[in-house]
Amino acid sequence: MTFLPSFKPPYYAVVLTSTLLLDDMSYHVMMSKVSEQAKEESGFLGEEKYDGESSIFITYWSERKYAEAWKDNKVLNRVLYLGEQFWFQSHALRLIEVLDDRLFIQSQAPDYSSRFPYIETERGILRVLDRSQVCLLQHYVNQEKDFFAPWEPTRSESYYSLEVCRLRVEEMRRDFLEDKAVTLCFLTKDQQRMVGYVNYSNIVRGVFEACHLGYSLREGEQGKGLMHEALTAGNEYMRNQSGIHRIQANYMPRNEKSAAVLARLGFVKEGIARDYLKINGQWEDHVLTSLVFNH
């Protein structure tokens, strides 16, 4: 949660708290629209939000009349209506008058950007994307749309929009900080183009210390050893920095390129899962493999 600078009291806050039944991409898209709408309204000062088991979305207003107008805003109330039909288990909308405002900021705060991995390889950079790099992700998914289609779930058109890509970058960053996933985008050395990605998801700690691996590479970059280069560096990060013991990777039996990439990295076949994932509209068998580290 990002905290705003102090404002001179009194000012007003409209607080939306909600508990979700369904946390899907359409909900985040609609809340993004609400956020953009609030910024266009008279008297808007700023916003704060937190997404977790319960979500909090706060907008701040210079005068009460502006806060009350926001409570009656058509876009906000349309989303609340949809939320009652699809997303919310419960929600509350409150108008609050702020009479006192005290803010502390650490004068010697650490640079939290250093918390995110930044890995240099021979030919590229592996990193969790910065918010300013959203266009790199959008260009990647749009330019390789047809090439990736046979190997991915069916995508809606909104998946390729800048808005959804922005939400995906926010999710990448949040998942890393919450130790849920590590999504390393593979960029050129000048960081002007995204050529692939390596994603370690479903991180489980405790007695398991394992995750699932997913990856992709541009069609025009195939056959150059780039995927092996990115995965080698990513796997070493997960072993040495994240403390992962086991990386699980699965591929469709006809995907010979993935089979070869994983075998070269030392992944061992463990079995076949029938109708494991729905890919491009069809349930597909997958070969199950793993790479186990000895710590």
Residue pairs with C-beta under 8 A, 6 or more apart in sequence:
1 48
1 49
1 50
1 56
2 48
3 48
3 103
4 45
4 46
4 47
4 48
4 60
5 46
5 103
6 101
6 102
6 103
7 45
7 46
7 60
7 62
7 98
7 101
8 101
9 98
9 99
9 100
9 101
10 97
10 98
10 99
11 45
11 60
11 61
11 62
11 63
11 97
11 98
11 101
12 60
12 61
12 62
12 63
12 64
12 66
12 67
12 95
12 96
12 97
12 98
13 58
13 59
13 60
13 61
13 67
13 95
13 96
13 98
14 58
14 59
14 61
14 67
14 70
14 71
14 93
14 94
14 95
14 96
15 56
15 57
15 58
15 92
15 93
15 94
15 96
16 55
16 56
16 57
16 58
16 80
16 91
16 92
16 93
17 54
17 55
17 56
17 57
17 91
17 92
17 94
18 54
18 55
18 57
18 83
18 87
18 88
18 90
18 91
18 92
19 53
19 54
19 55
19 88
19 89
19 90
19 91
20 27
20 55
20 87
20 88
20 89
21 86
21 87
21 88
21 89
22 86
22 87
23 87
24 87
25 158
25 159
25 164
25 167
26 86
26 158
27 83
27 86
27 87
28 167
29 158
29 163
29 164
29 167
30 79
30 82
31 49
31 57
31 79
32 163
32 166
32 167
33 75
33 79
34 57
34 75
34 76
34 79
35 47
35 49
35 57
37 73
37 75
37 76
38 44
38 47
38 59
38 70
38 73
38 76
39 47
41 66
41 69
41 70
41 73
42 66
42 69
43 61
43 62
43 63
43 65
43 66
43 67
43 69
44 59
44 60
44 61
44 62
44 66
44 70
45 60
45 61
45 62
46 59
46 60
47 57
47 58
47 59
47 60
48 56
48 57
48 58
48 60
49 55
49 56
49 57
49 58
50 56
51 174
59 67
59 70
60 98
61 67
61 70
64 95
64 97
67 95
68 95
70 76
71 93
71 95
80 91
80 93
83 91
84 91
113 130
115 176
115 177
116 127
116 128
116 173
116 176
117 126
117 127
117 128
117 176
117 182
117 184
117 237
117 241
118 125
118 126
118 127
119 125
119 126
119 127
119 184
119 233
119 234
119 237
120 126
121 229
121 230
121 232
121 233
122 229
123 189
123 226
123 229
124 186
124 187
124 188
124 189
124 195
124 226
124 229
124 230
125 186
125 187
125 188
125 189
125 191
126 184
126 185
126 186
126 187
126 198
126 230
126 233
126 234
126 237
127 184
127 185
127 187
128 172
128 173
128 176
128 182
128 183
128 184
128 185
129 136
129 137
129 169
129 172
129 173
129 183
129 185
130 169
131 166
131 169
131 170
131 173
133 169
133 185
133 191
134 162
134 165
134 166
134 169
135 162
135 165
136 185
136 187
136 191
136 192
136 193
136 194
137 165
137 168
137 169
137 185
137 194
138 160
138 161
138 162
138 165
139 193
139 194
140 194
140 195
140 197
140 218
141 148
141 159
141 160
141 165
142 160
143 218
144 216
144 218
144 219
145 155
145 160
147 218
147 219
148 216
149 155
149 280
150 279
150 280
151 216
151 252
151 255
151 279
151 280
152 279
152 280
153 277
153 278
153 279
153 280
154 278
154 280
154 281
158 164
172 181
172 183
175 181
175 182
175 183
175 201
176 182
176 183
179 203
179 205
180 201
180 202
180 203
181 199
181 200
181 201
181 202
181 203
181 211
182 199
182 200
182 203
182 211
182 234
182 237
182 238
182 242
183 197
183 198
183 199
183 200
183 201
184 197
184 198
184 199
184 200
184 230
184 234
184 237
185 194
185 196
185 197
186 194
186 195
186 196
186 197
186 198
186 217
186 226
186 230
187 193
187 194
187 195
188 195
195 217
195 218
195 221
195 226
196 215
196 216
196 217
196 218
196 221
196 226
196 227
196 230
197 215
197 216
198 213
198 214
198 215
198 230
198 231
198 234
199 213
199 214
199 215
200 211
200 212
200 213
200 234
200 238
200 242
200 244
200 247
201 211
201 212
201 214
202 211
202 212
203 210
203 211
203 242
203 244
204 210
204 211
208 245
208 246
209 243
209 244
209 245
209 246
210 244
210 245
210 246
210 247
210 248
211 238
211 244
211 246
211 247
211 248
212 247
212 248
212 249
212 250
213 231
213 247
213 248
213 249
214 249
215 227
215 230
215 231
217 226
217 227
217 230
222 257
227 261
228 261
228 264
228 265
231 261
231 265
232 265
235 247
235 265
235 291
238 244
238 247
239 293
239 295
243 295
244 293
245 292
245 293
245 295
246 290
246 291
246 292
246 293
247 267
247 290
247 291
248 288
248 289
248 290
249 262
249 267
249 289
249 290
249 291
250 273
250 276
250 277
250 286
250 287
250 288
250 289
251 258
251 259
251 262
251 286
251 287
251 289
252 258
252 279
252 284
252 285
252 286
252 287
253 272
253 285
253 286
253 287
259 287
262 289
265 291
266 291
267 289
267 290
267 291
268 289
268 290
268 291
268 292
269 287
269 288
269 289
270 288
270 289
270 290
271 287
271 288
272 285
272 286
272 287
272 288
273 285
273 286
273 288
274 285
275 283
275 284
275 285
276 283
276 284
276 285
276 286
277 283
277 284
277 286
278 284
